[in-house]
Amino acid sequence: MTNSEVKRRADGIMALEDQRKDITTEIADRYQDAKNHGITVPALRKAIKLARMDAKQRAKHESEQMDLEMYLAEIEGRSLREAAE
């Protein structure tokens, strides 16, 4: 491997890192704009995360949510019917 090859690869990596930094900043700006318009950012982040899931991931998530509700109902002394309402 020559020095010019190393430099070319390093330059490519640095350019991608700069793009990543710019994209991260732009995403943060979009969330801030949403917040400024009254949107609850943590809820928006969760909704986006769910929307990006495939069917298998979504099914796993829904199963975990059902378990969570059941455990919480048990801890709080509610019936499962009450937890569902």
N, CA, C and O atoms as CSV, one atom per row, in Angstrom:
chain,resi,resn,atom,element,x,y,z
A,1,MET,N,N,0.855,-1.173,0.000
A,1,MET,CA,C,0.000,0.000,0.000
A,1,MET,C,C,0.903,1.240,0.000
A,1,MET,O,O,1.877,1.317,0.750
A,2,THR,N,N,0.566,2.178,-0.835
A,2,THR,CA,C,1.381,3.388,-0.947
A,2,THR,C,C,0.816,4.491,-0.067
A,2,THR,O,O,-0.318,4.430,0.410
A,3,ASN,N,N,1.663,5.509,0.129
A,3,ASN,CA,C,1.222,6.648,0.935
A,3,ASN,C,C,0.010,7.333,0.315
A,3,ASN,O,O,-0.887,7.776,1.031
A,4,SER,N,N,-0.019,7.422,-1.011
A,4,SER,CA,C,-1.151,8.087,-1.664
A,4,SER,C,C,-2.434,7.284,-1.466
A,4,SER,O,O,-3.517,7.863,-1.381
A,5,GLU,N,N,-2.324,5.956,-1.391
A,5,GLU,CA,C,-3.491,5.120,-1.141
A,5,GLU,C,C,-4.020,5.346,0.274
A,5,GLU,O,O,-5.229,5.433,0.489
A,6,VAL,N,N,-3.108,5.440,1.228
A,6,VAL,CA,C,-3.498,5.693,2.618
A,6,VAL,C,C,-4.183,7.051,2.708
A,6,VAL,O,O,-5.227,7.186,3.345
A,7,LYS,N,N,-3.594,8.046,2.073
A,7,LYS,CA,C,-4.162,9.393,2.114
A,7,LYS,C,C,-5.546,9.416,1.472
A,7,LYS,O,O,-6.465,10.041,2.000
A,8,ARG,N,N,-5.697,8.738,0.334
A,8,ARG,CA,C,-6.994,8.708,-0.350
A,8,ARG,C,C,-8.059,8.078,0.541
A,8,ARG,O,O,-9.177,8.583,0.636
A,9,ARG,N,N,-7.707,6.978,1.188
A,9,ARG,CA,C,-8.668,6.314,2.070
A,9,ARG,C,C,-8.985,7.184,3.297
A,9,ARG,O,O,-10.138,7.292,3.712
A,10,ALA,N,N,-7.951,7.794,3.863
A,10,ALA,CA,C,-8.154,8.663,5.024
A,10,ALA,C,C,-9.026,9.857,4.651
A,10,ALA,O,O,-9.909,10.243,5.417
A,11,ASP,N,N,-8.788,10.436,3.494
A,11,ASP,CA,C,-9.602,11.575,3.044
A,11,ASP,C,C,-11.063,11.170,2.881
A,11,ASP,O,O,-11.967,11.921,3.246
A,12,GLY,N,N,-11.288,9.983,2.334
A,12,GLY,CA,C,-12.655,9.491,2.168
A,12,GLY,C,C,-13.351,9.304,3.504
A,12,GLY,O,O,-14.517,9.666,3.663
A,13,ILE,N,N,-12.632,8.736,4.462
A,13,ILE,CA,C,-13.200,8.529,5.794
A,13,ILE,C,C,-13.491,9.863,6.471
A,13,ILE,O,O,-14.549,10.035,7.076
A,14,MET,N,N,-12.567,10.799,6.375
A,14,MET,CA,C,-12.776,12.107,6.998
A,14,MET,C,C,-13.972,12.828,6.379
A,14,MET,O,O,-14.732,13.495,7.082
A,15,ALA,N,N,-14.139,12.692,5.059
A,15,ALA,CA,C,-15.290,13.324,4.394
A,15,ALA,C,C,-16.595,12.727,4.918
A,15,ALA,O,O,-17.557,13.454,5.164
A,16,LEU,N,N,-16.628,11.411,5.088
A,16,LEU,CA,C,-17.825,10.766,5.625
A,16,LEU,C,C,-18.096,11.202,7.064
A,16,LEU,O,O,-19.247,11.418,7.444
A,17,GLU,N,N,-17.043,11.329,7.855
A,17,GLU,CA,C,-17.221,11.787,9.238
A,17,GLU,C,C,-17.769,13.207,9.274
A,17,GLU,O,O,-18.599,13.531,10.123
A,18,ASP,N,N,-17.312,14.053,8.361
A,18,ASP,CA,C,-17.851,15.414,8.286
A,18,ASP,C,C,-19.335,15.389,7.906
A,18,ASP,O,O,-20.136,16.141,8.463
A,19,GLN,N,N,-19.695,14.523,6.958
A,19,GLN,CA,C,-21.099,14.397,6.559
A,19,GLN,C,C,-21.941,13.919,7.732
A,19,GLN,O,O,-23.050,14.408,7.950
A,20,ARG,N,N,-21.408,12.953,8.491
A,20,ARG,CA,C,-22.143,12.435,9.645
A,20,ARG,C,C,-22.390,13.550,10.653
A,20,ARG,O,O,-23.485,13.661,11.205
A,21,LYS,N,N,-21.374,14.377,10.894
A,21,LYS,CA,C,-21.522,15.485,11.839
A,21,LYS,C,C,-22.600,16.452,11.353
A,21,LYS,O,O,-23.421,16.920,12.141
A,22,ASP,N,N,-22.592,16.747,10.060
A,22,ASP,CA,C,-23.599,17.649,9.495
A,22,ASP,C,C,-25.004,17.062,9.614
A,22,ASP,O,O,-25.950,17.774,9.948
A,23,ILE,N,N,-25.138,15.771,9.343
A,23,ILE,CA,C,-26.440,15.118,9.429
A,23,ILE,C,C,-26.921,15.094,10.870
A,23,ILE,O,O,-28.095,15.354,11.132
A,24,THR,N,N,-26.032,14.785,11.808
A,24,THR,CA,C,-26.395,14.777,13.226
A,24,THR,C,C,-26.896,16.147,13.661
A,24,THR,O,O,-27.882,16.246,14.392
A,25,THR,N,N,-26.231,17.187,13.221
A,25,THR,CA,C,-26.648,18.557,13.532
A,25,THR,C,C,-28.006,18.859,12.924
A,25,THR,O,O,-28.851,19.484,13.565
A,26,GLU,N,N,-28.221,18.418,11.689
A,26,GLU,CA,C,-29.497,18.674,11.026
A,26,GLU,C,C,-30.641,17.937,11.727
A,26,GLU,O,O,-31.735,18.481,11.873
A,27,ILE,N,N,-30.389,16.705,12.159
A,27,ILE,CA,C,-31.412,15.948,12.886
A,27,ILE,C,C,-31.753,16.655,14.197
A,27,ILE,O,O,-32.926,16.789,14.546
A,28,ALA,N,N,-30.735,17.104,14.917
A,28,ALA,CA,C,-30.968,17.821,16.175
A,28,ALA,C,C,-31.780,19.085,15.925
A,28,ALA,O,O,-32.665,19.425,16.709
A,29,ASP,N,N,-31.478,19.778,14.834
A,29,ASP,CA,C,-32.235,20.983,14.483
A,29,ASP,C,C,-33.700,20.665,14.201
A,29,ASP,O,O,-34.589,21.425,14.586
A,30,ARG,N,N,-33.952,19.542,13.530
A,30,ARG,CA,C,-35.333,19.146,13.227
A,30,ARG,C,C,-36.099,18.822,14.501
A,30,ARG,O,O,-37.267,19.185,14.640
A,31,TYR,N,N,-35.436,18.136,15.436
A,31,TYR,CA,C,-36.103,17.851,16.713
A,31,TYR,C,C,-36.365,19.148,17.483
A,31,TYR,O,O,-37.420,19.301,18.099
A,32,GLN,N,N,-35.429,20.061,17.451
A,32,GLN,CA,C,-35.628,21.340,18.135
A,32,GLN,C,C,-36.789,22.103,17.510
A,32,GLN,O,O,-37.584,22.713,18.226
A,33,ASP,N,N,-36.896,22.078,16.197
A,33,ASP,CA,C,-38.010,22.728,15.515
A,33,ASP,C,C,-39.335,22.086,15.927
A,33,ASP,O,O,-40.321,22.782,16.168
A,34,ALA,N,N,-39.349,20.767,16.005
A,34,ALA,CA,C,-40.567,20.065,16.440
A,34,ALA,C,C,-40.934,20.496,17.856
A,34,ALA,O,O,-42.100,20.758,18.150
A,35,LYS,N,N,-39.925,20.569,18.734
A,35,LYS,CA,C,-40.160,21.000,20.117
A,35,LYS,C,C,-40.713,22.419,20.143
A,35,LYS,O,O,-41.636,22.717,20.901
A,36,ASN,N,N,-40.155,23.282,19.325
A,36,ASN,CA,C,-40.614,24.674,19.265
A,36,ASN,C,C,-42.065,24.791,18.804
A,36,ASN,O,O,-42.734,25.787,19.079
A,37,HIS,N,N,-42.547,23.762,18.099
A,37,HIS,CA,C,-43.929,23.754,17.619
A,37,HIS,C,C,-44.836,22.916,18.513
A,37,HIS,O,O,-45.930,22.527,18.105
A,38,GLY,N,N,-44.375,22.638,19.740
A,38,GLY,CA,C,-45.226,21.985,20.730
A,38,GLY,C,C,-45.239,20.467,20.691
A,38,GLY,O,O,-46.044,19.841,21.379
A,39,ILE,N,N,-44.369,19.869,19.906
A,39,ILE,CA,C,-44.319,18.409,19.822
A,39,ILE,C,C,-43.430,17.883,20.937
A,39,ILE,O,O,-42.352,18.425,21.182
A,40,THR,N,N,-43.872,16.836,21.613
A,40,THR,CA,C,-43.106,16.203,22.676
A,40,THR,C,C,-42.025,15.345,22.032
A,40,THR,O,O,-42.317,14.301,21.448
A,41,VAL,N,N,-40.783,15.787,22.141
A,41,VAL,CA,C,-39.678,15.151,21.434
A,41,VAL,C,C,-39.450,13.697,21.858
A,41,VAL,O,O,-39.260,12.852,20.982
A,42,PRO,N,N,-39.457,13.358,23.155
A,42,PRO,CA,C,-39.263,11.937,23.492
A,42,PRO,C,C,-40.324,11.033,22.861
A,42,PRO,O,O,-40.012,9.928,22.416
A,43,ALA,N,N,-41.572,11.495,22.822
A,43,ALA,CA,C,-42.636,10.710,22.200
A,43,ALA,C,C,-42.415,10.607,20.691
A,43,ALA,O,O,-42.639,9.554,20.095
A,44,LEU,N,N,-41.978,11.696,20.084
A,44,LEU,CA,C,-41.694,11.693,18.649
A,44,LEU,C,C,-40.563,10.716,18.332
A,44,LEU,O,O,-40.636,9.970,17.355
A,45,ARG,N,N,-39.517,10.724,19.160
A,45,ARG,CA,C,-38.400,9.785,18.950
A,45,ARG,C,C,-38.885,8.338,19.019
A,45,ARG,O,O,-38.486,7.509,18.201
A,46,LYS,N,N,-39.742,8.035,19.992
A,46,LYS,CA,C,-40.267,6.673,20.131
A,46,LYS,C,C,-41.142,6.310,18.935
A,46,LYS,O,O,-41.061,5.195,18.419
A,47,ALA,N,N,-41.977,7.249,18.495
A,47,ALA,CA,C,-42.857,6.988,17.348
A,47,ALA,C,C,-42.029,6.718,16.091
A,47,ALA,O,O,-42.355,5.824,15.309
A,48,ILE,N,N,-40.976,7.480,15.904
A,48,ILE,CA,C,-40.106,7.279,14.739
A,48,ILE,C,C,-39.418,5.923,14.837
A,48,ILE,O,O,-39.310,5.201,13.846
A,49,LYS,N,N,-38.955,5.583,16.031
A,49,LYS,CA,C,-38.302,4.289,16.229
A,49,LYS,C,C,-39.258,3.152,15.879
A,49,LYS,O,O,-38.874,2.204,15.194
A,50,LEU,N,N,-40.506,3.246,16.349
A,50,LEU,CA,C,-41.506,2.220,16.048
A,50,LEU,C,C,-41.829,2.177,14.558
A,50,LEU,O,O,-41.958,1.097,13.983
A,51,ALA,N,N,-41.957,3.325,13.940
A,51,ALA,CA,C,-42.302,3.387,12.520
A,51,ALA,C,C,-41.220,2.759,11.647
A,51,ALA,O,O,-41.511,2.264,10.558
A,52,ARG,N,N,-39.993,2.775,12.112
A,52,ARG,CA,C,-38.876,2.231,11.337
A,52,ARG,C,C,-38.682,0.729,11.539
A,52,ARG,O,O,-37.865,0.110,10.858
A,53,MET,N,N,-39.434,0.142,12.477
A,53,MET,CA,C,-39.288,-1.288,12.754
A,53,MET,C,C,-39.928,-2.122,11.653
A,53,MET,O,O,-40.935,-1.734,11.061
A,54,ASP,N,N,-39.316,-3.285,11.389
A,54,ASP,CA,C,-39.959,-4.233,10.484
A,54,ASP,C,C,-40.981,-5.038,11.278
A,54,ASP,O,O,-41.105,-4.861,12.490
A,55,ALA,N,N,-41.707,-5.911,10.607
A,55,ALA,CA,C,-42.801,-6.648,11.245
A,55,ALA,C,C,-42.317,-7.494,12.420
A,55,ALA,O,O,-42.991,-7.562,13.448
A,56,LYS,N,N,-41.182,-8.124,12.285
A,56,LYS,CA,C,-40.652,-8.975,13.354
A,56,LYS,C,C,-40.265,-8.131,14.574
A,56,LYS,O,O,-40.573,-8.496,15.708
A,57,GLN,N,N,-39.599,-7.023,14.339
A,57,GLN,CA,C,-39.213,-6.131,15.431
A,57,GLN,C,C,-40.446,-5.552,16.105
A,57,GLN,O,O,-40.485,-5.444,17.331
A,58,ARG,N,N,-41.457,-5.176,15.322
A,58,ARG,CA,C,-42.686,-4.593,15.872
A,58,ARG,C,C,-43.415,-5.622,16.730
A,58,ARG,O,O,-43.918,-5.289,17.803
A,59,ALA,N,N,-43.477,-6.870,16.267
A,59,ALA,CA,C,-44.145,-7.918,17.041
A,59,ALA,C,C,-43.429,-8.137,18.372
A,59,ALA,O,O,-44.080,-8.306,19.403
A,60,LYS,N,N,-42.110,-8.136,18.359
A,60,LYS,CA,C,-41.345,-8.292,19.594
A,60,LYS,C,C,-41.629,-7.135,20.535
A,60,LYS,O,O,-41.828,-7.343,21.732
A,61,HIS,N,N,-41.650,-5.930,20.012
A,61,HIS,CA,C,-41.916,-4.752,20.816
A,61,HIS,C,C,-43.309,-4.831,21.446
A,61,HIS,O,O,-43.477,-4.557,22.634
A,62,GLU,N,N,-44.295,-5.204,20.648
A,62,GLU,CA,C,-45.665,-5.284,21.157
A,62,GLU,C,C,-45.786,-6.352,22.240
A,62,GLU,O,O,-46.513,-6.165,23.215
A,63,SER,N,N,-45.083,-7.463,22.077
A,63,SER,CA,C,-45.084,-8.513,23.089
A,63,SER,C,C,-44.472,-7.999,24.393
A,63,SER,O,O,-44.990,-8.259,25.478
A,64,GLU,N,N,-43.369,-7.269,24.272
A,64,GLU,CA,C,-42.726,-6.695,25.460
A,64,GLU,C,C,-43.633,-5.681,26.138
A,64,GLU,O,O,-43.669,-5.612,27.367
A,65,GLN,N,N,-44.365,-4.895,25.358
A,65,GLN,CA,C,-45.291,-3.907,25.923
A,65,GLN,C,C,-46.424,-4.597,26.675
A,65,GLN,O,O,-46.841,-4.140,27.739
A,66,MET,N,N,-46.921,-5.706,26.113
A,66,MET,CA,C,-47.994,-6.451,26.790
A,66,MET,C,C,-47.478,-7.017,28.111
A,66,MET,O,O,-48.178,-6.969,29.122
A,67,ASP,N,N,-46.258,-7.551,28.104
A,67,ASP,CA,C,-45.666,-8.062,29.345
A,67,ASP,C,C,-45.525,-6.941,30.370
A,67,ASP,O,O,-45.825,-7.129,31.549
A,68,LEU,N,N,-45.075,-5.790,29.922
A,68,LEU,CA,C,-44.906,-4.645,30.803
A,68,LEU,C,C,-46.234,-4.261,31.451
A,68,LEU,O,O,-46.300,-4.047,32.662
A,69,GLU,N,N,-47.278,-4.175,30.654
A,69,GLU,CA,C,-48.602,-3.830,31.187
A,69,GLU,C,C,-49.076,-4.861,32.204
A,69,GLU,O,O,-49.639,-4.508,33.241
A,70,MET,N,N,-48.846,-6.139,31.900
A,70,MET,CA,C,-49.267,-7.205,32.808
A,70,MET,C,C,-48.504,-7.114,34.134
A,70,MET,O,O,-49.103,-7.220,35.205
A,71,TYR,N,N,-47.201,-6.921,34.062
A,71,TYR,CA,C,-46.398,-6.819,35.285
A,71,TYR,C,C,-46.783,-5.590,36.103
A,71,TYR,O,O,-46.875,-5.654,37.329
A,72,LEU,N,N,-47.004,-4.484,35.423
A,72,LEU,CA,C,-47.389,-3.261,36.119
A,72,LEU,C,C,-48.743,-3.441,36.802
A,72,LEU,O,O,-48.935,-2.987,37.930
A,73,ALA,N,N,-49.672,-4.096,36.127
A,73,ALA,CA,C,-50.982,-4.357,36.728
A,73,ALA,C,C,-50.835,-5.215,37.980
A,73,ALA,O,O,-51.492,-4.967,38.991
A,74,GLU,N,N,-49.978,-6.215,37.909
A,74,GLU,CA,C,-49.738,-7.078,39.067
A,74,GLU,C,C,-49.137,-6.278,40.220
A,74,GLU,O,O,-49.572,-6.406,41.365
A,75,ILE,N,N,-48.160,-5.471,39.920
A,75,ILE,CA,C,-47.486,-4.671,40.949
A,75,ILE,C,C,-48.456,-3.702,41.606
A,75,ILE,O,O,-48.414,-3.498,42.819
A,76,GLU,N,N,-49.329,-3.105,40.804
A,76,GLU,CA,C,-50.282,-2.126,41.322
A,76,GLU,C,C,-51.552,-2.758,41.860
A,76,GLU,O,O,-52.431,-2.056,42.360
A,77,GLY,N,N,-51.658,-4.085,41.764
A,77,GLY,CA,C,-52.822,-4.779,42.288
A,77,GLY,C,C,-54.078,-4.630,41.462
A,77,GLY,O,O,-55.184,-4.771,41.983
A,78,ARG,N,N,-53.925,-4.346,40.182
A,78,ARG,CA,C,-55.061,-4.224,39.266
A,78,ARG,C,C,-55.259,-5.535,38.550
A,78,ARG,O,O,-54.334,-6.339,38.438
A,79,SER,N,N,-56.476,-5.753,38.061
A,79,SER,CA,C,-56.718,-6.931,37.232
A,79,SER,C,C,-56.213,-6.633,35.826
A,79,SER,O,O,-56.016,-5.471,35.471
A,80,LEU,N,N,-56.006,-7.660,35.036
A,80,LEU,CA,C,-55.563,-7.457,33.665
A,80,LEU,C,C,-56.610,-6.707,32.860
A,80,LEU,O,O,-56.267,-5.947,31.954
A,81,ARG,N,N,-57.862,-6.908,33.174
A,81,ARG,CA,C,-58.937,-6.193,32.474
A,81,ARG,C,C,-58.821,-4.691,32.736
A,81,ARG,O,O,-58.985,-3.887,31.819
A,82,GLU,N,N,-58.540,-4.314,33.976
A,82,GLU,CA,C,-58.358,-2.893,34.324
A,82,GLU,C,C,-57.145,-2.324,33.623
A,82,GLU,O,O,-57.166,-1.178,33.176
A,83,ALA,N,N,-56.082,-3.113,33.521
A,83,ALA,CA,C,-54.853,-2.655,32.875
A,83,ALA,C,C,-55.082,-2.386,31.400
A,83,ALA,O,O,-54.478,-1.478,30.828
A,84,ALA,N,N,-55.960,-3.179,30.779
A,84,ALA,CA,C,-56.236,-3.024,29.356
A,84,ALA,C,C,-57.061,-1.769,29.078
A,84,ALA,O,O,-57.037,-1.247,27.963
A,85,GLU,N,N,-57.782,-1.289,30.071
A,85,GLU,CA,C,-58.663,-0.127,29.865
A,85,GLU,C,C,-57.964,1.142,30.057
A,85,GLU,O,O,-58.567,2.207,29.920
